[in-house]
C-alpha cells in the first residue's frame, strides 16, 4: 500500500537512488568554491568550512524538516562570524556556533517556524533573485584579469551544461562539465587556476573536540550577541530556502523541525571544528533541478564532500576553477526567477516595490538577512496602509433628526485618526447621534481610544450619543481596557 511505513520512508529518503546520488554529487561540486570562498570571508582556514559542510550535511539529512535541502557553511553566516574571529580567534567562533545551535533548537521546540507566514511571496521572490545576483557576482573575481584559456574553458563548461541535456539526461551535465573541462585543460596544457589554488584542502578526517575557551561569564558575554546573530541569520536563510523548495517540489515541509535540525547540525559542526552554517539555496536549487527529492541526496552531498576532500584530494585538486565557475553561473541563472521581471508590470506596484527593495538592499549590503528584513517591514507597512484605506464612515439623517454614522472596516492604530476625522461637530450642531459599528472591528487600544474621543467630543458639543452594533470581540476589548463610554459597553 502507498501509505505503508516502508513506502513513506522510501518517498522521504530515496524516491530514485541513482537520481538522488547524482543530484547530491552536483550539489557537492557546487558547494566547493563557495565554501572555500566563505571560509576566507570568515577569516578561517578552508578546512574549517569544508569540515562544517560535511558534518552539517550528514546530520541535517536525519534531523532536518525539508528533504532534498542542502545545508552547509554559508556566506551570510560567514559575514556575521568574521568580526568575532578577527577579535578573538577560531575557538570563540566554535563556542558561538554551539550557543547558536542551542538557540535554534529552542526556536524549533517553541514552534516559532510559524513566523515564516509573515514573509510574503514578494519578499521570497526578492530573496531568490538577490541570491542569484550575489552568486553570479561572486564569480566575477575569477573573470577579472583572467586569461583567454579561462574564458574559453568557462564557455566550454557552459556549452556542456546546457547542450548535453538535449542529447541525454541520464547523467547530470554539471558532472560531465567537470570531467570534460578537467581533461581538456590537462591534455592541452592550459594555464588554468585549479581548486588547489583556492586554499589548502583538508588531509584527514575531522576530530571531535570541545571549543578551547574558558567556561566563564566573560566568554558568554563575548559570544552571546554573535551567537544570536548567527542563529537568526541561519534560521532566516534556511526557512526561506525550505519555502523555495516547497514551491519547486509542490510538497510541504516542517519549518519547526528544520529549525531544530539546523541547531543540532550546527552544534555537531562546532564540536568537529567547523563553522556554523545554514541552508544553501543555490546548491539546493541545483540539487532539486537534477532530481534530488529525498534525504539521500542531502546525505550523499555531505558524504561525497568528505570523499572528495580526503580520499580523492589529488584528483579534486586538479579540477579547474573554470569548471566550478561554469556550474555556479548555471546555478545563478536557474535560481533567478525570470518570470518576476515580466510580472513587474502586472503585479500591484506595492508588491513589485517590496520585491525590488528586497533585491536592492540585499545586493547593496551583501546581507540576505538585511534584505529580507527590509522586505518584511515594507510588506507590513504597505499592508497596514492598504487595510487602513478600507475604513469608511457613511453619514445619513433619520426622520426624527438623528444623525446616523455607519462605520465599516478595520479600526486600528493606522486608521484610528480617519475615524476621528470623519465626525465634524460643526455639521452635527448638537443633534442626536447614533454610531453604528456593526460593520467594523476594533483591534487595539488606539482604536478604542479613537471611539472614546469621538463620543466625548460629540457630547461636549451637546449631542446625545448612542453606539450600537459592537461585535463580541470588540466589546470584550473595550470592557477589558475599560476605556469606552457606557453606551459603547452595551451594543444594541
C-alpha positions as CSV (number, residue, x, y, z in Angstrom):
1,X,0.0,0.0,0.0
2,X,1.2,3.5,-0.8
3,X,0.6,4.6,2.8
4,X,2.7,1.9,4.4
5,X,5.7,2.9,6.6
6,X,8.1,1.4,4.1
7,X,6.6,3.5,1.2
8,X,6.6,6.7,3.2
9,X,10.3,6.0,4.3
10,X,11.3,5.4,0.7
11,X,9.5,8.5,-0.5
12,X,11.2,10.6,2.1
13,X,14.7,9.2,1.7
14,X,15.2,7.9,-1.8
15,X,12.5,8.1,-4.4
16,X,15.1,7.2,-7.0
17,X,18.5,6.1,-5.8
18,X,20.5,6.9,-9.0
19,X,19.0,10.4,-9.3
20,X,19.5,11.1,-5.6
21,X,23.2,10.2,-5.8
22,X,23.8,12.2,-9.0
23,X,21.9,15.2,-7.8
24,X,23.8,15.2,-4.5
25,X,27.1,15.0,-6.4
26,X,26.2,18.0,-8.4
27,X,25.3,19.9,-5.3
28,X,28.7,18.9,-3.8
29,X,30.7,20.3,-6.7
30,X,28.6,23.5,-6.5
31,X,29.5,23.7,-2.8
32,X,33.3,23.5,-3.0
33,X,34.1,27.0,-4.5
34,X,31.6,28.8,-2.3
35,X,32.5,27.1,0.9
36,X,36.2,27.8,0.4
37,X,35.4,31.5,-0.5
38,X,33.1,31.9,2.5
39,X,35.9,30.4,4.8
40,X,38.2,33.3,3.7
41,X,35.4,35.8,4.3
42,X,35.0,34.5,7.9
43,X,38.8,34.6,8.3
44,X,39.2,30.8,8.9
45,X,41.1,28.0,7.1
46,X,39.2,26.4,4.2
47,X,39.3,23.1,6.1
48,X,37.0,24.7,8.8
49,X,34.3,25.5,6.2
50,X,34.7,22.1,4.4
51,X,34.5,20.1,7.7
52,X,31.5,22.1,8.7
53,X,29.7,21.4,5.4
54,X,30.4,17.7,5.7
55,X,29.1,17.4,9.3
56,X,26.1,19.7,8.7
57,X,25.1,17.8,5.5
58,X,25.3,14.4,7.3
59,X,23.4,15.5,10.5
60,X,20.7,17.5,8.9
61,X,19.9,14.7,6.4
62,X,18.5,13.0,9.5
63,X,17.3,15.9,11.7
64,X,16.1,18.5,9.1
65,X,12.5,19.1,8.2
66,X,13.0,19.6,4.4
67,X,14.1,16.6,2.3
68,X,16.4,17.4,-0.6
69,X,17.6,20.6,1.0
70,X,21.4,21.2,1.1
71,X,22.8,23.0,4.2
72,X,26.5,23.9,4.7
73,X,28.8,26.7,5.7
74,X,27.2,29.8,4.2
75,X,28.2,33.3,3.2
76,X,25.6,35.0,5.3
77,X,26.8,33.3,8.5
78,X,30.4,33.9,7.5
79,X,29.8,37.7,7.3
80,X,28.3,37.6,10.8
81,X,31.1,35.4,12.2
82,X,34.1,37.4,10.7
83,X,34.3,40.1,13.4
84,X,34.3,37.6,16.2
85,X,37.1,35.6,14.5
86,X,39.2,38.6,13.9
87,X,38.7,39.9,17.5
88,X,39.0,36.6,19.5
89,X,40.0,33.8,17.2
90,X,38.5,30.5,16.0
91,X,37.9,28.9,19.4
92,X,35.4,31.6,20.3
93,X,33.7,31.2,16.9
94,X,33.2,27.5,17.6
95,X,31.8,28.3,21.1
96,X,29.4,30.8,19.4
97,X,28.4,28.1,17.0
98,X,27.4,25.8,19.8
99,X,25.4,28.5,21.5
100,X,23.8,29.5,18.2
101,X,22.8,25.9,17.6
102,X,21.2,25.6,21.0
103,X,19.2,28.8,20.3
104,X,18.0,27.3,17.0
105,X,17.0,24.1,18.8
106,X,14.9,26.1,21.3
107,X,13.4,28.2,18.4
108,X,12.2,25.0,16.8
109,X,10.9,23.4,20.0
110,X,8.9,26.6,20.7
111,X,7.4,26.1,17.2
112,X,8.4,29.6,16.1
113,X,8.8,28.5,12.5
114,X,5.3,29.8,12.0
115,X,6.8,33.2,11.7
116,X,7.6,32.3,8.1
117,X,3.9,33.1,7.4
118,X,4.7,36.8,7.8
119,X,7.2,36.6,4.8
120,X,5.2,37.5,1.7
121,X,5.6,36.0,-1.7
122,X,7.2,39.2,-3.0
123,X,9.9,39.0,-0.3
124,X,10.6,35.4,-1.1
125,X,10.9,36.3,-4.8
126,X,13.2,39.2,-4.0
127,X,15.3,36.9,-1.7
128,X,15.7,34.3,-4.5
129,X,16.6,37.0,-7.2
130,X,19.1,38.7,-4.9
131,X,20.8,35.5,-4.0
132,X,21.1,34.6,-7.7
133,X,22.7,38.0,-8.3
134,X,25.1,37.5,-5.4
135,X,26.1,34.0,-6.6
136,X,26.9,35.5,-10.1
137,X,28.8,38.4,-8.6
138,X,30.9,36.0,-6.5
139,X,32.2,34.6,-9.8
140,X,33.4,38.0,-11.1
141,X,36.9,37.8,-9.4
142,X,37.5,34.7,-11.5
143,X,36.8,36.6,-14.7
144,X,38.5,39.9,-13.9
145,X,42.0,39.7,-15.3
146,X,41.5,36.1,-16.4
147,X,43.5,34.7,-19.4
148,X,41.9,33.6,-22.6
149,X,42.1,30.0,-21.6
150,X,40.0,30.6,-18.6
151,X,37.3,32.3,-20.6
152,X,37.4,29.5,-23.2
153,X,37.0,26.8,-20.5
154,X,34.1,28.6,-18.8
155,X,32.4,28.8,-22.3
156,X,33.1,25.1,-22.9
157,X,31.7,24.2,-19.5
158,X,28.5,26.2,-20.1
159,X,28.1,24.6,-23.5
160,X,28.3,21.2,-22.0
161,X,25.9,22.1,-19.2
162,X,23.2,23.5,-21.5
163,X,23.6,21.4,-24.6
164,X,24.1,17.9,-23.1
165,X,20.6,17.7,-21.7
166,X,19.3,18.0,-25.3
167,X,21.0,14.7,-26.0
168,X,20.6,12.8,-22.8
169,X,19.7,13.4,-19.2
170,X,21.0,10.1,-17.9
171,X,24.0,11.9,-16.2
172,X,23.8,15.5,-14.8
173,X,25.5,17.8,-17.2
174,X,27.5,19.7,-14.5
175,X,29.3,16.4,-13.6
176,X,30.2,15.9,-17.3
177,X,31.3,19.6,-17.4
178,X,33.8,19.0,-14.6
179,X,35.2,15.9,-16.4
180,X,35.4,17.5,-19.8
181,X,36.9,20.8,-18.7
182,X,39.5,19.0,-16.5
183,X,40.5,16.6,-19.3
184,X,40.6,19.4,-21.8
185,X,42.7,21.6,-19.6
186,X,45.1,18.8,-18.8
187,X,45.6,17.5,-22.4
188,X,46.0,21.0,-23.9
189,X,48.3,22.1,-21.1
190,X,46.3,25.3,-20.5
191,X,47.4,27.7,-17.8
192,X,44.3,27.4,-15.6
193,X,43.8,28.0,-11.9
194,X,42.8,24.8,-10.0
195,X,40.9,24.0,-6.8
196,X,44.3,23.6,-5.1
197,X,45.0,27.3,-5.8
198,X,41.9,28.3,-3.8
199,X,43.3,27.1,-0.5
200,X,44.7,24.2,1.5
201,X,42.3,21.2,1.4
202,X,41.9,19.0,4.5
203,X,44.2,16.0,4.6
204,X,42.4,14.0,7.4
205,X,39.0,13.3,8.9
206,X,37.6,15.9,11.4
207,X,38.2,15.2,15.1
208,X,35.8,15.7,17.9
209,X,36.9,18.4,20.4
210,X,35.2,20.9,22.7
211,X,35.9,24.6,21.9
212,X,39.1,25.7,23.7
213,X,37.6,28.6,25.6
214,X,37.2,29.3,29.4
215,X,33.8,28.5,30.8
216,X,33.2,31.9,32.3
217,X,30.7,34.7,32.1
218,X,33.2,36.8,30.2
219,X,33.2,34.1,27.4
220,X,29.4,34.2,27.4
221,X,29.5,38.0,27.1
222,X,31.8,37.8,24.1
223,X,29.9,35.2,22.2
224,X,26.3,35.9,23.1
225,X,25.5,38.6,20.5
226,X,27.4,37.0,17.7
227,X,25.8,33.6,18.5
228,X,22.3,35.3,18.4
229,X,23.1,36.9,15.0
230,X,24.4,33.6,13.6
231,X,21.3,31.8,14.9
232,X,18.8,34.3,13.4
233,X,20.6,34.7,10.1
234,X,20.9,30.9,9.8
235,X,17.2,30.3,10.6
236,X,16.1,33.0,8.2
237,X,18.1,31.7,5.3
238,X,17.2,28.1,6.0
239,X,13.5,28.7,6.3
240,X,13.5,30.8,3.1
241,X,15.3,28.1,1.3
242,X,12.9,25.5,2.6
243,X,10.0,27.6,1.3
244,X,11.6,27.8,-2.1
245,X,12.0,24.0,-2.3
246,X,8.3,23.7,-1.1
247,X,7.3,25.7,-4.2
248,X,9.7,23.9,-6.6
249,X,8.5,20.4,-5.5
250,X,4.9,21.2,-4.5
251,X,5.5,19.4,-1.2
252,X,5.2,20.7,2.4
253,X,8.0,20.7,5.0
254,X,8.2,21.1,8.7
255,X,9.8,24.5,9.4
256,X,10.0,23.9,13.1
257,X,11.8,20.6,12.6
258,X,14.1,22.4,10.2
259,X,14.9,25.0,12.8
260,X,15.8,22.4,15.5
261,X,17.6,20.1,13.0
262,X,19.8,23.0,11.9
263,X,20.6,23.7,15.5
264,X,21.6,20.1,16.1
265,X,23.8,20.2,12.9
266,X,25.5,23.4,14.0
267,X,26.3,22.1,17.5
268,X,27.8,19.0,15.9
269,X,29.8,21.0,13.3
270,X,31.2,23.2,16.1
271,X,32.3,20.2,18.1
272,X,34.1,18.9,15.0
273,X,36.0,22.2,14.4
274,X,33.6,23.7,11.8
275,X,31.9,27.0,11.4
276,X,28.1,27.2,11.8
277,X,26.0,27.1,8.6
278,X,22.5,27.1,7.2
279,X,20.5,26.3,4.1
280,X,22.3,26.9,0.8
281,X,19.7,28.0,-1.7
282,X,21.9,27.9,-4.8
283,X,23.1,24.4,-4.1
284,X,19.7,23.3,-3.0
285,X,18.1,24.5,-6.2
286,X,20.8,22.7,-8.2
287,X,20.1,19.5,-6.2
288,X,16.4,19.8,-6.9
289,X,16.8,20.7,-10.6
290,X,18.8,17.5,-11.2
291,X,16.4,15.2,-9.5
292,X,17.1,15.4,-5.7
293,X,13.8,14.8,-3.8
294,X,14.8,12.9,-0.7
295,X,17.1,12.9,2.2
296,X,19.5,10.7,0.5
297,X,20.7,13.5,-1.8
298,X,21.4,15.6,1.2
299,X,23.2,12.8,2.9
300,X,25.3,12.0,-0.1
301,X,26.2,15.6,-0.7
302,X,27.8,15.7,2.7
303,X,29.4,12.3,2.5
304,X,30.7,12.9,-1.1
305,X,32.2,16.2,0.0
306,X,34.3,14.3,2.6
307,X,35.3,11.7,0.0
308,X,36.4,14.4,-2.5
309,X,38.3,16.3,0.1
310,X,40.1,13.4,1.8
311,X,40.1,10.3,-0.3
312,X,40.1,11.9,-3.8
313,X,42.1,15.0,-2.8
314,X,44.8,14.6,-5.5
315,X,42.3,14.5,-8.3
316,X,39.9,17.1,-6.9
317,X,42.9,19.5,-6.5
318,X,43.4,19.4,-10.3
319,X,39.8,20.4,-11.2
320,X,40.0,23.8,-13.0
321,X,38.2,26.6,-11.2
322,X,36.7,27.4,-14.6
323,X,34.6,24.3,-14.4
324,X,33.2,25.3,-11.0
325,X,32.6,28.8,-12.2
326,X,30.5,27.5,-15.1
327,X,28.4,25.4,-12.7
328,X,27.9,28.4,-10.4
329,X,26.8,30.6,-13.4
330,X,24.3,27.9,-14.2
331,X,23.1,27.8,-10.6
332,X,22.7,31.6,-10.6
333,X,20.7,31.6,-13.9
334,X,18.5,28.7,-12.7
335,X,17.9,30.3,-9.3
336,X,16.8,33.7,-10.7
337,X,13.0,34.0,-11.1
338,X,12.9,35.4,-14.7
339,X,9.2,35.4,-14.7
340,X,9.3,38.0,-11.9
341,X,10.6,40.6,-14.4
342,X,7.6,40.2,-16.6
343,X,5.3,40.2,-13.5
344,X,6.6,43.7,-12.5
345,X,4.2,45.4,-14.9
346,X,1.3,43.1,-13.9
347,X,1.6,42.9,-10.2
348,X,0.4,45.7,-7.9
349,X,3.0,48.4,-7.5
350,X,3.4,47.9,-3.8
351,X,4.2,44.2,-4.3
352,X,6.8,45.0,-7.0
353,X,8.3,47.7,-4.8
354,X,8.7,45.1,-2.0
355,X,10.5,42.7,-4.3
356,X,12.8,45.3,-5.8
357,X,13.6,46.7,-2.3
358,X,14.5,43.2,-1.0
359,X,16.8,42.7,-4.0
360,X,18.4,46.2,-3.8
361,X,19.1,46.1,0.0
362,X,20.5,42.5,-0.2
363,X,22.8,43.3,-3.1
364,X,23.9,46.6,-1.6
365,X,24.7,45.2,1.8
366,X,25.7,41.7,0.7
367,X,23.4,40.6,3.5
368,X,20.4,38.4,2.9
369,X,19.0,39.0,6.4
370,X,19.0,42.8,5.9
371,X,17.2,42.4,2.5
372,X,14.6,40.1,3.9
373,X,14.1,42.3,7.0
374,X,13.6,45.3,4.7
375,X,11.1,43.4,2.6
376,X,9.1,42.2,5.5
377,X,9.0,45.7,7.0
378,X,7.8,47.2,3.8
379,X,5.2,44.5,3.3
380,X,3.9,45.3,6.8
381,X,3.8,49.0,6.1
382,X,2.1,48.6,2.7
383,X,-0.4,46.1,4.1
384,X,-1.3,48.4,7.0
385,X,-1.7,51.3,4.6
386,X,-4.0,49.2,2.4
387,X,-6.2,47.9,5.2
388,X,-6.4,51.4,6.7
389,X,-7.9,52.7,3.5
390,X,-10.7,50.2,3.7
391,X,-12.3,52.1,6.6
392,X,-15.4,54.0,5.6
393,X,-17.8,56.2,7.6
394,X,-21.2,57.0,5.9
395,X,-23.4,59.7,7.3
396,X,-27.2,59.9,7.0
397,X,-30.2,61.7,8.6
398,X,-33.1,59.8,10.2
399,X,-36.6,61.1,10.0
400,X,-36.5,62.0,13.7
401,X,-33.5,64.2,13.2
402,X,-30.9,61.7,14.5
403,X,-27.6,61.8,12.7
404,X,-26.6,58.2,11.9
405,X,-23.0,57.3,11.2
406,X,-22.3,53.8,9.8
407,X,-18.7,52.7,10.3
408,X,-17.4,49.8,8.1
409,X,-13.9,48.3,8.0
410,X,-11.0,47.7,10.4
411,X,-10.2,50.3,13.1
412,X,-6.7,50.1,14.5
413,X,-3.7,52.3,15.0
414,X,-3.3,53.2,11.3
415,X,-7.0,54.0,10.7
416,X,-8.0,55.5,14.1
417,X,-7.4,59.1,13.0
418,X,-9.5,58.5,9.9
419,X,-12.4,57.5,12.3
420,X,-12.0,60.7,14.4
421,X,-11.7,63.0,11.4
422,X,-15.0,61.6,9.9
423,X,-17.0,63.3,12.6
424,X,-17.4,67.1,12.2
425,X,-19.1,68.6,15.2
426,X,-19.9,71.8,13.2
427,X,-22.1,69.8,10.8
428,X,-23.9,67.9,13.7
429,X,-24.6,71.1,15.7
430,X,-25.8,69.3,18.8
431,X,-28.2,66.9,17.1
432,X,-28.6,63.3,18.5
433,X,-26.0,60.9,17.0
434,X,-26.1,57.2,16.6
435,X,-22.8,55.5,15.6
436,X,-23.5,52.1,14.0
437,X,-20.3,50.0,14.2
438,X,-21.9,46.6,13.2
439,X,-19.7,46.6,10.1
440,X,-16.5,47.5,11.9
441,X,-14.0,45.7,14.1
442,X,-11.9,47.4,16.8
443,X,-8.4,45.8,17.1
444,X,-6.3,47.7,19.6
445,X,-6.2,50.3,22.4
446,X,-5.7,53.1,19.8
447,X,-9.0,52.1,18.1
448,X,-10.8,52.1,21.4
449,X,-9.3,55.5,22.3
450,X,-10.5,56.9,19.0
451,X,-14.1,55.8,19.6
452,X,-14.0,57.3,23.1
453,X,-12.6,60.5,21.7
454,X,-15.4,60.8,19.1
455,X,-18.1,60.2,21.8
456,X,-16.6,62.6,24.3
457,X,-16.2,65.3,21.6
458,X,-19.8,65.0,20.4
459,X,-21.1,65.1,24.0
460,X,-19.1,68.1,24.7
461,X,-20.9,69.9,21.9
462,X,-24.3,69.0,23.2
463,X,-25.1,65.8,21.3
464,X,-26.7,62.7,22.8
465,X,-24.6,59.8,21.6
466,X,-25.5,56.1,21.1
467,X,-23.1,53.5,20.0
468,X,-24.6,50.3,18.6
469,X,-23.6,47.1,16.8
470,X,-20.3,46.3,18.6
471,X,-19.3,42.7,17.8
472,X,-18.4,40.5,20.7
473,X,-14.6,40.7,20.2
474,X,-14.6,44.4,20.0
475,X,-16.9,44.7,23.0
476,X,-14.7,42.4,25.1
477,X,-11.7,44.5,24.2
478,X,-13.5,47.7,25.3
479,X,-14.6,46.1,28.5
480,X,-11.1,44.8,29.2
481,X,-9.5,48.2,28.6
482,X,-12.3,50.0,30.5
483,X,-11.8,52.9,28.1
484,X,-15.1,53.4,26.4
485,X,-18.2,55.3,27.4
486,X,-21.2,53.5,28.9
487,X,-23.2,53.5,25.7
488,X,-20.4,51.6,23.9
489,X,-20.4,48.9,26.5
490,X,-23.9,47.7,25.7
491,X,-24.4,47.2,22.0
492,X,-27.8,47.3,20.6
